[in-house]
């Protein structure tokens, strides 16, 4: 493996720190482990001034935010790669958002994302990066990004197939898996699990489906702990979750990753009943800590968890509860832990990123 001597700008959404999510962890951990390999990777927010001449390569995150990529790639005139993180919000937007969902149901998914982007700009919760995006639209902007990229880095082969099926392109690609911090999330085999404790670590928002999760667990033998703050534009959704929650539901705001360890260690079950997941970082972390995993049957997660997880239909509280009951009664799957330690760590993700960089003409 040839030695690289390059400097990379990780260019991310402007709200990476103010509205933390899975991509926040992915960006930070990948940069940290690349640094350990001798690659200088600096994290830059999309609304920052960036001295492009300092870098050999630009690395963008979130294909669904093409305006940022169009703007910076055009100004920089540098080779760039994209970690696609292509999440499909269309089912939730069209069928589970009340009155506005009826309007969205008439539109293709890219039109919905375009309108949501304009709404964020109008409210001042995000910045207008590229006027080119306004006339190209969401779909054509994404196709333009894919055409001009040196390589795309999906989190799974499943995600790559979705990208190319949705946006026909011949972009080079390398699968770079999501992972865990193996030094932080270490399972204590002697710890006693609470078979009634169910954990859900995720930002509270409609796509994560906490509302149906609460409906499923309300007034059962389980104690559900929801860890995460609400998304900025989802206060109404959060309030509804609080309103319907029974006494066996607990809410905890977003906490740093080291503080999650004790919760993962205690819980028997961790659940992400989302309307869509590319991976679900907290599912990987919880599984490494000895939790049985309940996950959505929609998205790319099956490529990570295979038969080692319990799947639920996010639209049916009965399905959610049934999967939780099965997970709580089942023995922990050691094979899943072995798979995570071998394939799904941030060190491994950084290594695959490093290999991808080697295949780019710089």
C-alpha positions, 0 to 999 in steps of 0.5 A: 500500500503506497504511502500518501502525503496529502491534506484533505478538507472534510466539508460538511453541513453547516449544522454538523455540531449544532444539530449532531447526528450520525454523520457528526460521529462519522466525520470526527472519527474518520478524520481522527483515524486518518490522522493516525495513518498520517493523513491530514484531514481537517473538518470544515463547515460548509458555511466557513471560508475555506482556503482551498489551496491548502488541500489536495483533495476535498471530501464531502458528506451527504449527497442529499445536500448537493448545493454545498458540494456544487458551490465548493467543488466549483470554487476549489477546482480540486478533485473531490469524493463524496460519502453519500449517506443517502437516506430516503425520507420520502415514505415518511414525508409522504405518508406520515407528516399529516396535512403537509404529507398529503401535498408531498404525496403528489411529488417525487422525492427529489422535489420534496427535498428541494422544497425542504432545502428552500424552507431551511434557507428561508427560515435561516436555519441553513445557508444558501450555498449555491445559486446554481442549485436553485435552477438545477434543482435537487435531482439534477444537482445530485447527478452533476455532483456524481458526474464530477466526483472522483469517487463516491464512498457509500456505507454499503453495497446496498447504498451504492445500488440505491444511488445508481438506481436513483441517479444513473451514473458511472461514478467510481466507488468504494464501500466505506462501512460505518463503525464504532470506537472499539476502545470506547464501546467494550463489552463487559461480559460480567455485567448484569443486563436488565431484561426489561430495559429498552434503549433508543439512542437517536435524535428525536424526529419523525424519520426515527419513528419514536412516536410509534415506538412509544405507542408500542411500549406504553404500559408494558413491562418494559422501561423505554429510555429515549436518549437524544434531543429533538431536531430543530424543526421537530419540536411539535413531534417531540411534544407529541412524543412527550404527551402520549408517553406513559410512566414507563417512558423516560426522555434524556437529552443528547449526551456525549458518546462516553456517557452512553457506555453505561446505558448500553451496558445495562440495556438488554435491547436497543431499538431503532424502528426508523422509517429508513436507516443507512446503518444506525450507528447506535445499533452498532455501538449497542450490539458491541456492548452486548445488546440485542438489536431491533431495527427497521426492515427499511434501508440498508441495515440488513447488510450490516446485521443480517440474521443477527438482529430482530426486524420490525415494520416501523408502521406497526406498533404491534410489530415493534413490540413483538420484535422487542419481546423476542429480543428481550428473551433471546440470548446475545449473539456472539457472532454479531460482536465478532463481525463488528470487531472485525469489519465495523470499526472506525479504524477499519473505515479510515483504512478503507477511506485511505485505500480509496484516496490511493485510487484518485489522481491527485 
